[in-house]
Amino acid sequence: NLWRELWENAKPVPAVNQAPLYDEDLAV
């Protein structure tokens, strides 16, 4: 899953900044 890879790669980055954007896509 592309989003899965991006999410895993984004984890080291401040999740607070990434969560809102990825969370909506993963929640769908």
C-alpha positions in Angstrom: 0.0 0.0 0.0 1.5 3.3 -1.1 0.0 5.2 1.8 1.3 2.6 4.2 4.9 3.1 2.9 4.5 6.9 3.1 3.0 6.6 6.6 5.9 4.4 7.8 8.4 6.8 6.2 6.7 9.8 7.7 6.6 8.4 11.3 10.2 9.6 12.2 8.9 13.1 11.2 6.8 15.0 13.7 3.6 12.9 13.6 1.6 15.9 14.8 2.3 17.6 11.4 1.6 14.5 9.3 -1.2 12.9 11.3 -4.0 15.2 10.1 -3.2 14.7 6.5 -2.5 11.0 6.5 -5.1 10.1 9.2 -8.0 11.2 6.9 -6.7 9.1 4.0 -6.0 6.0 6.2 -9.4 6.4 7.9 -11.3 6.3 4.6 
